[in-house]
Amino acid sequence: MNFEAILLDLKAKKYQPVYFLMGEESYYIDYISDYISSEVLNDTEKEFNQTVLYAKDIDVQTVISTAKQFPFMGERMVVIVKEAQQLKKIEDLENYLKNPQESTILVFCHKYKSLDKRKSIYKTLSKKAVLFESKKLYDNQVPAWIVNYLSSKQYKIGHKASHLIAEYLGNDLNKVSNELDKLMIITPANSEITAESIETNIGISKDYNNFELTNALAKKDILKSNRIANFFAQNPKDNPLVVSVGVIFNFFQKVLLYHTLTDKSSNNTARVLKVNPYFIKDYQMAARNYSKRKSMDIIGLCRTYDMKSKGVDNHSINDGELLKEFLFKILH
């Protein structure tokens, strides 16, 4: 089942005896387990019928014996197993899964990795339990996730601002949601979270960031590119070269791909490049300013300066000077 389907069933009080939540992205695992923890039982029932176990301190038999208990003065029990990825001999669950306690909701939080799909336990879980795999979003999916997250809470955010947060915070959804929650506290309901608010409250410069750098490079704006490079050189801890090189590499990969398209309509370009249609103009501009050959050369430069940023053939040049040298070769 997917996240939305599981949540709909939970809100409709359609509970299943076993939920096995696994995968690299902990946000959805936490969300589902927290919902079950807070909403299935009332406060009085929780005192007697809700148990949280930590896998590093127990074994499978402890889980099974706890799950097999009957609720005290209530209809059901909730048993949540945290850090289930540390549970040894997890295959010993199979017999319980074949005949689970119907009055118990048993939840496993198996974070940061998934079960081997070739194993018998995976196949049994897929048939006998709600098995959910929480996958990491790709970087290009995070801005849309931010828009949807805020929209669900009656807030708006512009394209630039959502990409600014995504570029700065990456694809760790717990980290992203925490920062968005902070912004919502100080932003009036039903209003827009702006780049100015992000700069003030998260500390991301709205004018000097990798998003603005690729925009300046696309336009071949030498002055703006150099201003950003100088800012990065003065603030190296917040703007590591290796990150800037990675962002520029991803951008020019898409520029090169744009050059190869026969159908350059906005819809097709957005689909192939996997970007928001709002930003197609940036790739169109870059393609006018950088030939296919030059785009390939820049991708080669990215590889060279990625190695230099890691100390290979560097000759003790600091990151600020390396970035300026790198941008000069891109722009000329």
KOLMAR-759834 format. One record per atom (N, C-alpha, C): z, y, x. Coordinates in steps of 0.1 Angstrom, whole numbers, padded with zeros to 4 digits, always signed. Each point is the difference from the previous one (the first is absolute). Layout:
// residues N
ZYX/...
This chain:
// residues 332
+0000-0012+0008/+0000+0012-0008/+0000+0012+0009/-0006+0011-0005/+0001+0013+0007/+0012+0008-0004/+0002+0011+0007/+0012+0008-0001/+0001+0005-0015/-0011+0006-0005/+0000+0006-0013/+0003-0010-0011/-0005-0012+0001/+0002-0010-0010/+0014-0005+0000/+0006-0002+0012/+0014-0004+0001/+0009+0011-0006/-0003+0012+0003/+0009+0011-0005/-0001+0001-0015/-0012-0002-0006/-0002+0001-0014/+0008-0011-0007/+0000-0012+0005/+0008-0011-0005/+0015+0003+0001/+0004+0005+0011/+0014+0003+0001/+0005+0010-0010/-0008+0011-0001/+0003+0010-0010/+0000-0005-0014/-0008-0010-0003/+0000-0007-0013/+0010-0011-0001/+0008-0001+0010/+0011-0010+0001/-0005-0015-0001/-0012-0001+0006/-0006-0014+0001/+0003-0005+0014/+0011-0006+0001/+0005-0004+0013/-0004-0014+0004/-0001-0003+0013/-0004-0013+0005/+0012-0005+0008/+0002-0013+0002/+0011-0006+0007/+0000+0003+0015/-0012+0002+0006/-0001+0002+0015/-0011+0010+0003/+0004+0010+0008/-0009+0010+0005/+0000-0001+0016/-0011-0003+0005/-0001+0000+0015/-0009+0011+0005/+0006+0010+0006/-0007+0013+0003/-0001+0000+0016/-0012+0000+0004/-0003-0001+0015/-0011+0009+0004/+0000+0003+0013/-0011+0008+0006/+0005+0011+0009/-0010+0006+0007/+0002+0010+0010/+0005+0013-0006/-0004+0004-0012/+0004+0013-0006/+0013-0002-0008/+0011+0005+0006/+0013-0002-0007/+0002+0009-0012/-0008+0010-0002/+0003+0009-0011/-0001-0007-0014/-0010-0008-0002/-0001-0007-0013/+0010-0011-0002/+0004-0006+0011/+0011-0010-0001/+0013+0006-0004/+0003+0012+0007/+0012+0007-0004/+0000+0005-0014/-0012+0005-0004/-0001+0006-0014/+0003-0011-0010/-0006-0012+0001/+0002-0010-0010/+0014-0006+0000/+0005-0002+0012/+0014-0006+0001/+0010+0010-0005/-0002+0013+0004/+0009+0011-0005/+0000+0001-0015/-0012-0001-0006/-0001+0001-0014/+0007-0012-0007/-0001-0012+0005/+0007-0011-0006/+0015+0002+0002/+0004+0004+0012/+0014+0003+0003/+0006+0010-0010/-0007+0010-0003/+0006+0011-0008/-0002-0001-0015/-0011-0007-0004/-0003+0000-0014/+0002-0012-0008/+0001-0012+0006/+0001-0012-0008/+0014-0002-0006/+0010+0003+0007/+0014-0001-0005/+0006+0014-0001/+0010+0001-0010/+0007+0012-0001/+0011+0000+0011/+0008+0011+0001/+0010+0001+0011/+0011-0010-0001/+0004-0003-0013/+0010-0010-0002/-0005-0014+0004/-0012-0004-0004/-0006-0013+0003/-0002-0001+0015/-0003+0010+0007/-0002+0000+0015/+0012-0005+0007/+0012+0004-0005/+0012-0004+0007/+0002-0015+0002/-0005-0007-0011/+0002-0015+0000/-0012-0008+0003/-0012+0006-0003/-0012-0008+0000/-0011+0005+0009/+0003+0009+0009/-0010+0004+0010/+0005-0002+0014/-0008-0007+0008/+0004-0003+0014/-0011+0003+0009/+0003+0007+0011/-0009+0003+0011/+0003-0009+0012/-0009-0008+0005/+0002-0008+0011/-0009+0005+0012/+0005-0002+0012/-0008+0004+0012/-0003-0013+0008/-0013-0002+0001/-0005-0012+0006/+0005-0004+0013/+0003+0010+0009/+0005-0003+0013/+0014-0006+0000/+0007+0001-0011/+0013-0005-0001/+0002-0013-0008/-0011-0005-0006/+0001-0011-0009/-0012-0010+0003/+0001-0011-0007/-0011-0010+0000/-0006-0002-0014/-0011-0008-0001/-0007-0002-0012/+0010-0006-0011/+0008-0009+0005/+0009-0007-0010/+0010+0010-0006/+0004+0010+0007/+0008+0011-0006/-0007+0008-0011/-0013+0003+0003/-0008+0006-0010/-0001-0008-0012/-0003-0013+0001/-0002-0009-0011/+0013-0001-0008/+0011-0003+0007/+0013-0001-0008/+0004+0012-0007/-0003+0012+0006/+0003+0013-0007/-0009+0001-0012/-0013-0003+0001/-0010+0002-0011/+0003-0010-0011/+0006-0011+0003/+0003-0010-0011/+0012+0003-0008/+0008+0009+0004/+0012+0004-0008/-0005+0006-0014/+0009-0002-0009/-0002+0006-0014/+0006+0014-0001/-0007+0009-0007/+0006+0013-0002/+0013+0000-0007/+0008+0010+0004/+0014+0001-0006/-0001+0011-0011/+0002-0004-0012/+0000+0010-0011/-0012+0008+0000/-0012-0006+0001/-0012+0007+0000/-0012-0010-0002/-0012+0005-0001/-0012-0008-0002/-0006-0005+0013/+0002+0008+0011/-0007-0004+0012/+0007+0005+0013/-0003-0007+0011/+0004+0005+0013/-0012+0005+0008/+0004+0009+0009/-0010+0005+0010/+0005-0003+0014/-0009-0007+0007/+0004-0003+0014/-0012+0006+0009/+0004+0009+0009/-0010+0006+0009/+0002-0004+0014/-0010-0006+0006/+0001-0004+0014/-0007+0010+0009/+0008+0008+0007/-0006+0010+0010/-0003-0007+0013/-0010+0006+0007/-0004-0004+0013/-0004-0015+0000/-0007-0004-0011/-0004-0014-0002/-0009-0005+0011/-0006+0008+0008/-0008-0004+0011/+0008-0007+0011/+0013+0002-0001/+0009-0007+0010/+0006-0013-0005/-0004-0003-0012/+0006-0013-0006/-0006-0012+0006/+0008-0009+0006/-0005-0012+0006/-0002-0011-0010/-0010-0009+0004/-0003-0011-0009/-0003+0004-0014/-0008+0010-0001/-0003+0006-0014/-0008-0010-0008/-0006-0010+0006/-0007-0011-0008/+0010-0008-0008/+0013+0001+0003/+0010-0008-0008/+0002+0006-0014/-0007+0011-0002/+0001+0006-0014/-0009-0007-0010/-0009-0009+0005/-0010-0005-0009/+0005-0008-0012/+0011-0008+0002/+0006-0007-0011/+0005+0009-0010/+0007+0011+0004/+0005+0010-0010/-0011+0006-0007/-0011+0004+0006/-0011+0006-0006/-0006-0008-0011/+0000-0013+0001/-0005-0009-0010/+0008+0000-0012/+0013+0003+0001/+0009+0000-0012/+0010+0011+0002/-0004+0013-0001/+0009+0011+0003/+0010+0002-0012/+0011+0006+0003/+0010+0004-0010/-0006+0011-0009/-0002-0002-0013/-0007+0009-0008/+0008+0013-0003/+0013-0001+0001/+0009+0011-0003/+0002+0009+0013/-0006-0004+0011/+0001+0008+0013/-0014+0006+0003/+0001+0013+0005/-0011+0006+0006/+0002+0001+0015/-0007-0009+0007/+0001-0001+0014/-0011+0008+0007/+0004+0009+0009/-0010+0009+0006/+0002-0001+0015/-0012-0003+0007/+0000+0000+0014/-0008+0012+0006/+0006+0007+0009/-0006+0012+0007/-0004-0004+0014/-0012-0005+0001/-0005-0006+0013/-0009+0011+0006/+0006+0009+0008/-0007+0012+0005/-0007-0002+0013/-0010+0008+0002/-0007+0002+0013/-0010-0011+0003/+0000-0011-0007/-0010-0010+0003/-0001-0009-0013/-0010-0008+0000/-0003-0009-0012/+0002-0014+0004/+0002-0009-0010/+0001-0014+0003/-0014-0005+0004/+0000-0011+0008/-0013-0007+0004/-0005-0006-0013/-0012+0004-0004/-0006-0004-0012/-0005-0015+0000/+0001-0006+0012/-0004-0014+0001/+0012-0009-0003/+0012+0006+0000/+0012-0008-0002/+0002-0004-0015/+0007-0011-0001/+0003-0005-0014/+0009+0010-0008/+0009+0006+0007/+0009+0009-0007/-0007+0012-0006/-0011+0005+0007/-0008+0010-0006/-0007-0004-0012/-0006-0012+0000/-0007-0006-0011/+0009-0002-0012/+0012-0004+0003/+0010-0002-0011/+0004+0013-0006/+0003+0010+0008/+0004+0013-0005/-0011+0006-0009/-0013-0002+0005/-0011+0006-0008/-0001-0006-0014/+0005-0012-0001/-0001-0007-0013/+0013+0002-0009/+0011+0000+0007/+0013+0000-0007/+0008+0013-0001/-0005+0010+0007/+0007+0013+0001/-0009+0011-0001/+0006+0012-0001/-0008+0013+0001/-0001+0002+0015/-0012-0002+0006/-0002+0002+0014/-0008+0013+0002/+0006+0009+0007/-0006+0013+0002/-0002+0003+0015/-0012+0004+0004/-0002+0003+0014/-0002+0015+0001/+0008+0007+0008/+0000+0015+0001/-0007+0003+0013/-0013+0005-0001/-0008+0002+0012/+0001+0015+0004/-0001+0002+0013/-0001+0014+0005/-0013+0007-0006/+0001+0012-0003/-0012+0008-0004/-0007+0004+0013/-0013+0001-0001/-0008+0005+0011/+0003+0016+0000/-0002+0005+0012/+0003+0015+0001/-0008+0008-0010/-0012-0004-0002/-0008+0008-0009/+0004-0001-0015/+0009-0010-0003/+0004-0001-0014/+0013+0008-0003/+0007+0005+0011/+0013+0006-0002/-0001+0013-0008/-0010+0009+0003/-0001+0013-0008/-0001-0003-0015/-0008-0009-0004/-0001-0003-0014/+0013-0006-0006/+0007-0008+0008/+0014-0005-0004/+0009+0012-0002/+0000+0010+0009/+0008+0011-0001/-0002+0008-0013/-0013+0002-0003/-0004+0007-0012/+0005-0008-0012/-0001-0013-0001/+0004-0008-0011/+0015+0000-0001/+0007-0001+0011/+0015+0000+0000/+0005+0013-0006/-0005+0011+0004/+0004+0013-0005/-0004+0002-0014/-0012-0005-0004/-0004+0002-0013/+0009-0008-0010/+0004-0012+0004/+0009-0008-0008/+0014+0007-0003/+0003+0010+0008/+0012+0008-0001/-0003+0014-0005/-0012+0002-0005/-0004+0013-0005/-0001+0012+0010/-0005-0004+0012/-0002+0010+0010/-0015-0001+0005/-0005+0011+0005/-0014+0000+0005/+0000+0002+0015/-0011-0003+0007/-0001+0003+0014/-0015+0000+0003/-0004+0010+0008/-0015+0002+0003/-0005-0010+0010/-0013-0001+0002/-0006-0009+0009/+0005+0002+0014/+0000+0012+0005/+0004+0004+0013/+0014-0004+0003/+0009+0003-0010/+0014-0002+0002/+0003-0015+0000/-0006-0008-0008/+0002-0014+0000/-0004-0007+0013/-0012+0005+0005/-0005-0005+0013/+0009+0004+0012/+0006+0012-0002/+0009+0005+0011/+0012-0009+0001/+0006-0004-0011/+0012-0009+0000/-0004-0013+0005/-0011-0005-0005/-0005-0014+0005/-0002+0000+0014/-0007+0010+0006/-0003+0000+0014/+0012+0001+0008/+0011+0007-0005/+0012+0002+0008/+0010-0011-0001/+0001-0006-0012/+0010-0011-0002/-0006-0014+0001/-0013-0002-0001/-0006-0013+0001/+0001-0008-0013/+0000-0013+0001/-0001-0008-0012/+0013-0008-0003/+0011+0005+0005/+0013-0006-0003/+0004+0007-0014/-0001-0007-0011/+0002+0006-0013/+0014+0003-0003/+0010-0007+0006/+0014+0004-0001/+0002+0014+0006/-0005+0002+0012/+0001+0013+0007/-0007+0011-0008/-0012-0003-0005/-0008+0010-0007/+0007+0004-0013/+0005-0011-0008/+0006+0003-0013/+0013+0008+0002/+0008-0003+0011/+0012+0008+0003/-0003+0014+0002/-0010+0004+0007/-0004+0014+0003/-0005+0006-0013/-0008-0007-0008/-0004+0005-0013/+0011+0003-0009/+0010-0009+0000/+0012+0002-0009/+0007+0013+0004/+0001+0002+0013/+0007+0013+0005/-0008+0012-0005/-0013-0001+0001/-0008+0012-0005/+0001+0002-0015/+0001-0011-0008/+0001+0002-0014/+0014+0006-0004/+0010-0002+0008/+0013+0006-0003/-0001+0015+0000/-0008+0005+0009/+0000+0015+0002/-0012+0006-0007/-0008-0008-0006/-0013+0005-0007/+0002-0001-0015/-0002+0011-0008/+0002-0001-0014/-0009-0011-0006/+0005-0006-0011/-0007-0011-0006/-0013+0005-0006/-0010-0009-0001/-0013+0003-0005/-0008+0011+0008/+0003+0001+0013/-0007+0010+0009/-0006-0008+0011/-0006+0008+0009/-0007-0006+0011/+0007+0001+0014/+0000-0011+0007/+0006+0000+0014/-0011+0005+0009/+0002+0011+0007/-0010+0007+0008/+0002-0003+0015/-0011+0003+0007/+0001-0001+0015/+0010+0008+0006/+0003+0012-0006/+0010+0009+0005/+0014-0006-0002/+0002-0006-0011/+0013-0007-0003/+0002-0012+0010/-0011-0007+0003/+0001-0011+0009/+0004+0005+0014/-0007+0011+0004/+0003+0006+0013/+0015+0004+0001/+0005+0007-0010/+0013+0005+0000/+0011-0011+0000/-0002-0010-0008/+0010-0010-0003/-0001-0013+0008/-0012-0004+0004/-0001-0012+0008/-0003+0003+0015/-0005+0012+0002/-0002+0004+0014/-0014-0003+0005/-0010-0003-0009/-0013-0002+0004/-0008+0013-0001/-0005+0004+0011/-0008+0013+0000/-0012-0001-0008/-0002+0009-0010/-0012-0001-0008/-0013+0005+0007/+0002+0007+0011/-0012+0005+0007/-0002-0007+0013/+0010-0007+0006/-0002-0006+0013/+0004-0015-0001/-0009-0008-0004/+0002-0014-0002/-0014-0007+0003/+0001-0014+0000/-0012-0007+0003/-0011+0001-0011/+0005+0002-0012/-0009+0002-0011/-0009+0013+0002/+0007+0010+0004/-0007+0013+0002/-0008-0001+0013/+0004-0008+0009/-0008-0002+0013/-0013-0006-0003/+0000-0011-0008/-0013-0007-0003/-0009+0009-0008/+0006+0009-0009/-0007+0009-0007/-0007+0011+0009/+0007+0004+0010/-0005+0010+0009/-0011-0006+0009/+0002-0013+0004/-0011-0007+0007/-0012-0002-0008/+0001-0003-0013/-0011-0002-0009/-0009+0012+0000/+0007+0012-0001/-0007+0013+0000/-0005+0005+0013/+0004-0007+0011/-0002+0004+0013/+0006+0014+0003/+0012+0002-0006/+0008+0012+0001/+0008-0001+0013/-0006+0006+0011/+0006-0001+0013/+0013+0007+0001/+0001+0012-0006/+0012+0008+0000/+0012-0007-0007/-0003-0005-0012/+0011-0006-0007/+0004-0013+0007/-0009-0008+0005/+0003-0012+0007/+0009+0003+0012/-0003+0010+0007/+0008+0004+0012/+0014+0005-0004/+0001+0007-0011/+0013+0005-0005/+0009-0012-0003/-0006-0010-0007/+0008-0012-0004/+0003-0008+0013/-0009-0001+0010/+0003-0007+0012/+0012+0007+0007/+0000+0013+0001/+0011+0008+0006/+0013-0003-0007/+0000+0000-0013/+0012-0003-0008/+0005-0014+0003/-0009-0010+0000/+0004-0013+0003/+0006-0001+0014/-0006+0007+0010/+0005+0000+0014/+0014+0006+0001/+0003+0009-0009/+0013+0006+0000/+0011-0008-0008/-0005-0009-0008/+0008-0009-0008/-0004-0014+0001/+0001-0006+0013/-0006-0013+0002/+0008-0011-0007/+0013+0001-0002/+0007-0011-0007/-0004-0002-0014/-0003+0011-0007/-0004+0000-0014/-0015-0003-0001/-0008+0001+0011/-0014-0002-0001/-0005-0008+0012/+0003-0013+0000/-0004-0008+0012/-0015-0002+0000/-0005+0000+0012/-0014-0001+0003/-0006-0013-0006/+0007-0011+0002/-0005-0013-0005/-0003+0001-0015/+0008+0007-0008/-0002+0001-0014/-0012+0008-0003/-0001+0012+0007/-0012+0009-0002/-0013-0008+0003/+0000-0007+0011/-0012-0008+0004/-0004-0010-0011/+0011-0006-0005/-0003-0010-0011/-0006+0006-0012/+0005+0012-0004/-0005+0007-0012/-0015+0004+0003/-0002+0005+0011/-0014+0005+0004/-0009-0012+0000/+0004-0011+0006/-0008-0012+0000/-0004-0005-0014/+0010+0000-0009/-0003-0005-0014/-0009+0010-0007/+0001+0013+0003/-0009+0010-0006/-0014-0002+0005/-0002-0002+0013/-0014-0001+0005/-0006-0013-0003/+0008-0010-0002/-0005-0013-0005/-0007+0002-0013/+0006+0007-0009/-0005+0003-0013/-0013+0009+0001/+0001+0010+0009/-0012+0008+0002/-0012-0009+0005/+0002-0009+0009/-0010-0009+0004/-0005-0008-0011/+0009-0005-0008/-0004-0008-0012/-0008+0008-0010/+0004+0012-0001/-0008+0009-0009/-0014+0002+0005/-0002+0001+0013/-0014+0001+0005/-0008-0012-0003/+0006-0012-0002/-0008-0012-0003/-0003-0002-0015/+0006+0008-0008/-0002-0002-0015/-0014+0004-0004/-0007-0008-0008/-0012+0005-0006/+0003+0007-0013/+0010-0004-0007/+0004+0007-0013/+0012+0009+0004/-0002+0013+0002/+0010+0009+0004/+0006+0008-0012/-0002-0005-0012/+0006+0006-0012/+0016+0000+0002/+0006+0009-0007/+0015+0001+0002/+0007-0012-0004/-0004-0006-0012/+0007-0012-0004/-0002-0012+0009/-0012-0002+0005/-0002-0011+0009/+0007+0002+0014/-0001+0013+0004/+0006+0003+0013/+0015-0002-0001/+0007+0005-0011/+0014-0002-0002/+0004-0015+0000/-0009-0008-0006/+0003-0014-0002/-0001-0007+0014/-0011+0003+0007/-0002-0007+0013/+0010+0005+0011/+0003+0013+0000/+0009+0005+0010/+0015-0002-0004/+0002-0003-0013/+0013-0002-0005/+0009+0012+0002/-0006+0011-0005/+0007+0013+0000/-0001+0007-0014/+0009+0009-0002/-0001+0008-0013/-0013+0008+0000/-0007+0000-0011/-0012+0008-0001/+0002+0015+0004/+0012+0005-0001/+0003+0014+0003/-0003+0003+0015/+0001-0011+0008/-0002+0002+0015/-0014-0003+0005/-0009-0004-0009/-0013-0003+0005/-0007+0011+0007/+0003+0012-0004/-0006+0012+0006/+0004+0001+0015/+0012-0005+0004/+0004+0000+0014/-0009-0009+0008/-0004-0011-0005/-0008-0010+0007/-0015+0005+0000/-0004+0006-0011/-0013+0006+0000/-0002+0011+0011/+0011+0008+0001/+0000+0011+0010/+0000-0006+0014/+0008-0010+0002/+0001-0006+0013/-0013-0006+0004/-0007-0007-0009/-0013-0006+0002/-0011+0010+0004/+0001+0012-0006/-0009+0010+0004/+0002+0006+0014/+0013+0000+0004/+0004+0005+0013/+0000-0010+0011/+0000-0013-0003/+0001-0010+0010/-0011-0011-0003/-0009-0002+0008/-0010-0010-0002/+0006-0014+0000/-0008-0010-0003/+0005-0013+0000/+0003-0004+0015/-0008+0004+0009/+0003-0003+0014/+0013+0007+0005/+0002+0012-0004/+0012+0008+0004/+0012-0007-0006/-0001-0004-0013/+0011-0007-0006/+0004-0012+0007/-0010-0008+0005/+0003-0012+0007/+0007+0004+0014/-0005+0010+0006/+0006+0005+0012/+0015+0004-0002/+0003+0006-0011/+0013+0005-0003/+0010-0012-0002/-0006-0010-0007/+0008-0013-0002/+0004-0006+0014/-0010+0000+0009/+0003-0004+0014/+0010+0008+0007/+0000+0014-0002/+0010+0008+0005/+0014-0003-0005/+0000-0003-0013/+0013-0003-0006/+0006-0012+0007/-0008-0010+0003/+0005-0012+0007/+0006+0004+0014/-0008+0008+0007/+0004+0005+0013/+0013+0007+0000/+0002+0010-0010/+0012+0008+0000/+0011-0007-0007/-0002-0010-0007/+0011-0009-0005/+0006-0007+0012/-0008-0005+0009/+0005-0006+0012/+0007+0010+0009/-0006+0012+0001/+0007+0010+0009/+0014+0004-0006/+0000+0001-0014/+0013+0003-0006/+0011-0010+0003/-0005-0012+0004/+0010-0011+0003/+0002-0002+0015/-0006+0010+0007/+0003-0001+0015/-0011-0006+0008/-0011-0004-0005/-0011-0007+0007/-0009+0011+0006/-0002+0000+0013/-0009+0010+0006/+0004+0014-0004/+0013+0003+0000/+0004+0013-0006/+0002+0010+0012/+0005-0004+0011/+0003+0009+0012/+0010+0011-0004/+0010-0004-0008/+0011+0009-0003/-0003+0013-0008/-0012+0000-0007/-0003+0011-0009/+0008-0002-0013/+0007+0011-0004/+0008-0001-0012/-0009-0001-0013/+0006-0004-0011/-0007-0002-0013/-0008+0013-0005/+0007+0011+0002/-0006+0013-0005/-0013+0003+0007/+0000-0002+0014/-0012+0002+0007/-0011-0010-0002/+0004-0013-0003/-0009-0010-0003/-0007+0003-0013/+0008+0005-0010/-0006+0003-0013/-0010+0011+0001/+0003+0010+0008/-0010+0011+0001/-0013-0005+0007/+0002-0008+0010/-0012-0006+0007/-0008-0008-0010/+0007-0008-0008/-0006-0009-0009/-0008+0008-0011/+0006+0010-0005/-0007+0009-0010/-0012+0007+0006/+0002+0005+0012/-0012+0007+0007/-0012-0010+0000/+0002-0012+0004/-0011-0010+0001/-0006-0003-0014/+0009+0000-0010/-0006-0002-0014/-0008+0012-0004/+0004+0012+0002/-0006+0012-0005/-0012+0005+0008/-0001-0005+0012/-0011+0005+0009/-0010-0011+0004/
